Amino acid sequence: MSFKEPNVPHSEENLLADCPLNTDDIELSHMRVTDITSLGLDRFTNLTRLCLRQNLISKIEGLSEIVTLNELDLYDNRISSIENLESLVDLDSLDLSFNNIRHIEGIETLTNLTNLYFVQNKISKIENLESLTKLTNLELGANRIRKIEKLDTLVNIEQLWLGNNKIIEFQNLSYQRNLRILSIQSNRITEIKGLEELINLEALYLSHNGISKITGLENNINLRVLDIGNNVVKHVENISHLVNLEEFWASYNQLESFEEIEKQLAHLENLNTVYFEGNPLQTNNEATYRLRLKTLLPTLKQIDAT
């Protein structure tokens, strides 16, 4: 049962007065809820999904008896500490994005989690995830993380989102051989290295870093999407072996050579999308740029955003 944006003032105690006790799904989004305990959620003994997005909750409480929960969404509240979740061992998905959390803690017992979201918090360190070996999707974007660490036991991770942090290098990713998507946009990476073991990687997002050279992708032959936009790359090189590549995003770098593009990309039969806008090869050849790319890369369906 879903409730959103009331037009009249409400009492938190009465928000769920008309909700059937056997419901398995409750959503109270943007309802100005401040206190979870006031909702009396423990009476809903079949509850598997609870969404309390965009409220004013500052403390996680009143949930310990709802052991049937599979999905808990507390996105966009005022939570500063992860607590009182230890008994929710059947949780499959936990979203604590857009809060004020500084430390990853209090979730060690949630060993059935496959999806974990901490986007836009104040986390500075990856920690206390070792027991969550079933995780397949981990979102840590827009935090204050400086180092990739303590992920060795998370061998089932398929998606790792680390964009908009303060990471300076790839490290400690040797055990993530099932990783398909790695996003590390808007960090402080200057060199592509340390990805040798990621043999199943399909999408690599590296935009808005300080990368000057394309290197270190020798083993990543399953890449379908490679994004190096908004870096300081001068040459298209070392990607001719990526025979599965479908999309190559390289806008706003320092690329000048159509010859390099032909040499590295022309034989890639699956390539359908390229982004080269904002490079000298585009800004210095605006009249012929698109035609030259279409001639060199006949499989293209999309050039830049249009």
N, C-alpha and C positions, 0 to 999 in steps of 0.2 A: 504494500500500500504506500502511495506516494503523496506527500504534502509539500507544497512550495509556496513561498511568498504570500503570506496572508494579507488580506486587505483590512483586517480589523485586529485590534490588540488581542493577544491570547495569553492564556496561562499555560506554562510548560506542562503542568500536571495534567491538563486536559487535552493536550495535543493528540493523544492516541486513544481518547475515550471511545471513539467509534470504530476503532481498529479491531477486527476479529482476533480473538486470542490464539487461533490456530494459524495465523498468517506466518509465512516464512520469509517475507520481504518487507522491510520498512525503510522508507526514505523520507527524511525531514531535511530538505535543503533550503538554505537561506531563510530560516525561521527564527533567527535570533536566539536560538537555544544557548543557554549559558551553563546548565547543570545537567549532565547525563542522568544522574540518579533520580532527578525529578520526573523522568519519563516512565519510571517503573517498568523497565524493559524485561525484568526477570519473569514476568507473567507470561511472556510469549515463548513458550517452551519449544516451539518448532522453528524458531527464527534461524535462518541460515545466512541472510544478507541484511546488513545494516549500513545505511548511508546517512551520515550527518554532515554533509558538505556545507561549507560556507555558513558557519554559525559562529558563535562567540565562546566556544568551549575552551577552557584553559587547563582542565584536568581530566585525564582519562580515569573514569571510575564508573561503578554501577554496571560493569559488563562481565565480571568474573563468573557469574552464574550462568551466562548464556553460552554454554560449552558447545552448542550446536552450530555456532557461527562458522561459516566458510569464508565470508567476505566482509571486511570492515573498512569503511571509507570515512576518514576524518579529515579529508582535504580542506584546506583553507579555514583553519580555526586559529586558536591562540595557544596551542599546546607547546609547552617548553620542555616537558619531560615524558619519556615513555615509561609507563608504569601500569600495574594491575592488568596485564594481559597474559600472565603466565599460564592461566588455566585454559586459554582458548587454543588448545592444541590442534584443533581441526581447521584452523584458519588456512586458507589457500591463498588469499589475497589481502594485503594490508596496505592502505594508502594513507600516509601521514604527510603528504606534500603540502607546501605552503603553510608551514607552522613556524615555530621559533625553537626547534629542537637543535641542541648543540652536540649531543652524544647519542650514538647508536647503542642502546642498552635495553634490557628488559624483554628481549624477544628470543632469547636462547632456547626456550622450550617450544617455540613455534616451528617445529621441524617439518611440518607439512606445507609450509609456505612455498609457493612457486612464483608469486609475483609480489615484489616489495618496492614501494615508491616513497622516496624521501626528497623529491624535487623541491627546490627553493626553501631550504632551511639554513641553519648556521653550523652545519657539521664540518669539522676540520679533519676528521680522521675516520678511515674505514676500520671498523672494529666490531667484535662480538657477533660475527656472522658465521663463524666456523661450523656451527651445528646445523645450519640451514642448507643441508646438502641437496635438497630438492629444488632449490631456486633455479628458475630458468630465465627470469627477467628481473634485473636490478636497476633501479633508476635513482641516481645520485646527482643529477644535474643541478646546477645553480646552487652550489654550496661553497665551502672554503677548503676543499680537499687539496692537498699538495702532493700526495703520494698514492700510487696504486699499490695496495698491500693487503695481506691477510685474506686472500681469496683462494688459497690453494685447495681447500676442501670443496669449493663450489664448482665441481667438475661438470655439472649439468647446465651451467649458465649458457644461454643462447643469445641473450641480449644484455649488453652492458652500456648504460648511458651515463657519461661523465662530463658532459658539456658544461661550459661556464664554471670552471673551477680554477685552481692555480697549479695544475699539474705540469711539471717540466719535462718528464720523460716517461716512455713506456717501460714498465718493469713488472715483474711478478705475475706474468700472464701465461706461464708455461703449462699450466694445468687446465686452461680453458679451451680445450681442443674442440669442444662443441659450440664454441661461440660463433654465431652467424652475423650479429650486428654489433659493431663497436663504434660508439659516438664519443668523440673527445674534442668537439668543437670549442672554440673560445677558451683555450688554455694557453700554456706557455711552452708548447712543444716546438723544438727547433730541428729535430731529426727523427726520421721514421726508422726505428729499429726496435728489436725486442718482440716482433710479431711472428717470428719464425714458426712457432708451434701452432699458430692459429690457422690450421690447414683447411678448416671448413668455413672460414670467414667469407661472407657474401656481400657485406656492406661496411665500408669504412669511411667515417665522416671526420675530416681533419680541418675543416675550414676555420678561419680566424685564429691561426697560430703564427709561428715565426719560422715556418719550414722553407728552406731555400733550395732543396734538392729532393727529387723523388728517388728513394732508395728503399732497400729492405723488404721488398714485396716478392722476393723470389719464390717463396713457398705458398703464397696466397693466391693460388691459381683459380680458386672458386669465386673470386671477387666478381660481383655483378655491378656494384655501385662503388665508385671511388670519388670522394669529394675532397679536393685540395684548394677550394676557393679561398680567396682573401688571405693568401700567404705571400711569400716573396720568391716563388719558384721561377727560374729563368729558362728552364728547358723541359720539353716533353721527352722523357727518357725512362728507361727501365720498366716499361709496362707492356712491351710488345708481346710478352708471354701470357698475358691475362686474357686468354682466349674466350672466357665466359663473360667478359665485360660488356655490359649493356649501357651504362651511363657513366660519363666522365665529366665531372664538374670542376672547372679550373678557372673560373672567372676571377678577375682582379688579382692577377699575378704579374709577372714580367715576361710573359711569353711573346716571342717575336717571330718564330719560324714556322711557316706552313710545311716546310720540308720535314721537320721533326714530327709534325702531326701525321703526315703521310707515312713516314717510316714506322712509327709506333702504333698507329691505329688503323690504317687502311685495310689490313688483312683481317681485322676482327669482325667476323660475320654477324655477331649478335649486337654490335654497337648501334644504338638507335638514338641516343641523346648525348649532346655535348654542350658545355657552357664555356665559352671563351671571351665573353664580353668583358670590357675593362682592361684587356691586355693590349700591348702595342700592336699585335697582329690584327686586332679589331679597330682600335682607335686610329691607326695609321692607314687603314685600308677600308674605310667604312663603305665605300661604294661597291667594292668587289668581295668583301669579307664573306658574306653568306654564300655567294655563288661558288667561291673557291672551296669552301668547306664541303658543299654539296657535291662538287666535282671530285674532290679527294676522298670523301667518305660517302659513297652512294647509298649505304644502308640507313643513313640518318633519317629520322622522322621528326626530330626536334633540335633546333639550334637556339640556345639561350632560352629566355622565358617565353618566346613567341614561336 
